[in-house]
Amino acid sequence: MRLSLGDKIMQRTIYILLTLLALLMLYPFWNALVISFNLGSDTALGGVTLLPRAFTLENYYIVFQDHRLLNSFLITILRTLSGTALSVFFTALLAYGMSKKTLLFRKQYMVFFMITMFFSGGLIPSYLLVRSLGMLDTFWVLIIPGIISVWNMIVIRTFFNALPEGLEESAKIDGCSNYGIFFRIVIPVSGPVLATIALFTAVGYWNDWFTGAIYITKDELLPIQTLLRQVMNSNIMTQIGSSNAIALDHMNRNRTITTKSLTMATMMIATIPIILTYPFLQKYFVKGVMIGSLKE
């Protein structure tokens, strides 16, 4: 279809505005990446914007000398993988039960879940509950408190409601139990919505610093985002020096490292892995959200 002159102008204007908006949002991340590869002493002079002016890997060398970072990185990876798997499983299991119209007190359960979604018990009651359960300073406190998301449950439940009833009816005729239907039929055909929820959940676990700051006091259990926040709110030179004499000696001899350059390098290490997961799940992303949110 041929476009009129006005339509072409409008189309190009929209493209230009969207391109500028994308660049505006991407620039802070790109600038942080550039600074992480630039000499800290040179960055302090200003003017480092699009490309490193004095390229170096010293910032990453110093950061990786800090054993706390590597330990926190491992804790975050384990938390994200195990937390995402458990959260998707139990949320899907709950959604499957809530999708059944024959479930007794189904509406009352839904009201209860909705209340918990909009209103929380508060920080102090939550802390007292976690403490009474003996989960303070444990790995599981990073996973269990947020293992069920009501919003995710609603999305998955809506997706389940859109599945053809004939799938389950034919399975029941063949003698399949409810658990068999769930694991052998419902889960295999729910890949798009489960992948989407898994992505949301993984990003949430990976970026969460608050849980570690409240419930964890042991350095060996701190997630990387909590450690990064501590680093950015304190003197990174002192922290790294106190934990690694080799890194401190390297910094004293070279004098090219600054707090800002090390902070940016740490931030890149904490951010890039979760960004790299998006391309692998992007094909499920739009399809899963649209199906799970619009069909009823």
N, C-alpha and C positions, 0 to 999 in steps of 0.2 A: 504494500500500500504506500502510495506516494504521500509524503508529509508536506504540509504547507510551510511557508517561510516562518510563520509564527511558531509552529510546532517544532521546527528544527532549532530555532533560537531557544525555545523553552527547554528542549531536550539537552542541548549543549550547556545551557546555564545550570541545569540540575546536575549534570556530570561534573562540571567544574566545582560546584558547591560541595558535592559529595567527596570529590577528590581532596579539596582543601580541608574538609572536616576530618577525613581519614588521616591526612598528614598532620593535622593539629593534634589528633589523639595519639599518633604513633611517635611524634617527635620526642616527648619526654622519655619514653623507653629507649629510643635510639640514642639520645644524648647521654643517658645513664650508661649504656653499653659502650659508647665512645670514651667516656671518662674512665671507665673501668680498664680500658686498654691504653690509657695515656699516663705518662709520668705524673705523679701527684704534685711534685714541685712545679711542673709546667702547667698543670691544670689550675693551680692557685693563682697564676698570672692572669687567668681569664681568656676568653676568646675561643675556647674549645667547644665547637658546636656540632658540625656534621661529620668530621673525620678526626682521628687521633693526630695530634700535632707532633707528639713524641711517643711513638708506639713502644709498648713494653708489656711483658707478661709478669712483671714483678708483683703487681697487685694480687694476681691469682696465686702466684707462688707463695706469698706471705699468708694469704687466706688459707690455702690448703695445708700450711704448716700447723694450723690450729686444729688439734685433734678433736676439740669440741664440735667444730663445724662438721667434720666427717661423721661423727657419732650422731649429731642432730639430723644430718641428712639421711642417714640410715633409718633412724627412728621415724622420720617423716615418710619415707618410702614404705616402710612396713605398716605404718598407720594408715596411709592412703590406700594401699592394696587390700589389707585385711578389713579396714573399715568400710571401704566401698563395696566389697563382696558381701559382707554381712548385712550392710544397710540395704542394698538392692534386694537381697534374698528375703529378709524379714519384711521389708516394705511391700514387696510383690506378694508375699504370702498373706499379709494383712489385706492388701487390696483385693486379692482373689476372694477372700472370705466376705469382704464388704460388697463385692459385686453380685453376690447371690441374693436375690429377692426373697428367697425362702428363709433367710437368716433371721432368727428371733431377735427382737429388739434392735433391728438394723438401724432404724432412724435414731433411736436413743444413743447407740454407739457413735453414730455420725455426729450428733450434737456434742457429745463428750469430746470427740477428737477435734472438732472445730474450736471448742473452748480452749483446748491446750495450744492450738495454733495461734490464737490471738492474744492469749493471756498466759504469762509464765508465773511460776511460783516466786520468782525473785532470786537474787544472787545469794543472799544469806541462807534461806531455806534450802536452796540447791547445794550449797557448800556443806551444810549440816547433814543433808541426806547422803552426799558422796562420802563424807567422813564416817557416818554411821555404817555404811556399807563396806568400809575398809578399803576404799579404792584410791585414797590419796597417795600420791607418789607411786602409782602403778601405771603400767602401759595401758591397761584397759580403761582407765579414766579418760584417755584421749579418744576412745571409740564409743563406748556404751552410751554415755549421756545423749549423744546426737544420732543414735543408730536408726531411729524412726523419724521420718519427716512426713507430717500430715499432708503437706502440699504435694509431695511426690506420690504419696499413696493415692490422693485424689486423681492425679494425672494417670497413674497406672490403672486405677479402677475404671476410669472412663474408657481407657483403651480396651480393657477386658470386656466391658459392656458392649463394645462395638464388634467383638468377635462373633462369627456366626454360631448360633445355638446348635446347629447341626453337628459341629465338631464334638461337643461334649455329649450330645445325645447318642451319637454313633459309638463313642467310646464306652458309655454306660451300657449300651446294648451288648458290647463285647465283654462286659464284666470288669471294666476298669474302675478303680476306686477314685475318690476325689484327689488323693495325693498323686495317683498315677496320671490322672487327667492334667493336673497342675504341672508335673515335671515332664511328662512325655508329649503333651499337646500344647498347653497354654504357653509355657516358657519358650519352646522352640519358635513359635510364631510371633513372639513379642520382642524380637531382637531390636527393632528401631526404638521403641519407647524405653526399653531397659538400658540400651546403650546411651540414650540421652540422659536418663536419670543417673546412670553411672558417672557420666561426665560431670554433671552438676555436683554430685556427691563427692567425687574425687577432688574437684576444685575447692569445694568447701573444706574438706579435711586438710588439703595441702596448704591453704591460705590461713587456716585458723591459728591464731597466736594466743587468743584469750584463754582457752582451756588450759594450755600449758602454763600461762602466767598465774592462773588462779589455783590450780590443783597440783602443780608440780614444783618441787623445790630442789630436786636432785638434778644436777647438770647432765648426768648421763641419760636422762629421760626427756630432756627439753626438745620439742620440735624445732625445726630450723627457723620457722617464722618467729617463734618466741625468742630464740637466740638472737635473730636479726634485730628484733625490736630492742632487746637489751643492749646490743652493740651500738645501735643508732642513738640510744638515750644515755650512753656513757662514753668513757674514753676508750676507744678501741685499741689504742696503742698499749695502754696499761693492761687491758684484758689479754691481748695476744701475747704480750711480753711475759706476763705472769704464768701463762700456760705453756709457753714454748720459748726456751732460751735461744734456740737456733734462729727463729724468726726475729726475735728482738735484736740479736747481734747483727743480723742482715740489715735490719732497718736502721740501726745506729751507724753502720758503716756507709750505707748508700745515701741516706737523707733525701731520697726521692719519693718516699711514700708519705701520703697524708691521710688523715682520717676520712676525708671525702672519697678519695680513690679506693680505699679499702672497703668502705661502706658500699660503694657502687658495685665492686667486684662481688661482694657477699650477696648483694641483692640480685645480681644476675644469676649466680649459682642457685639461688632459692627460687627464681622465677622461670628460667628457661625450660626446665624439665616439664613442668605442667603445661606450658605453651606448646611444646612439641607433641602433646597428646591430641590436640585439636584436629590436625589433618587426618588422623586415623579414624576419628569418630564423626567427622563432619558430614559424611554421606548419610548417617543416621539422624543427624541433629534436627534438621528442619522437618523431616518426615515424622520422626518420633514426637516432636512437640505438637505439630499440627494435628496428627491423628489423636493423640492423647488429650488434646485440649478442646477440639472442636466437635468431634463426633460424640454422640450420646446414645 
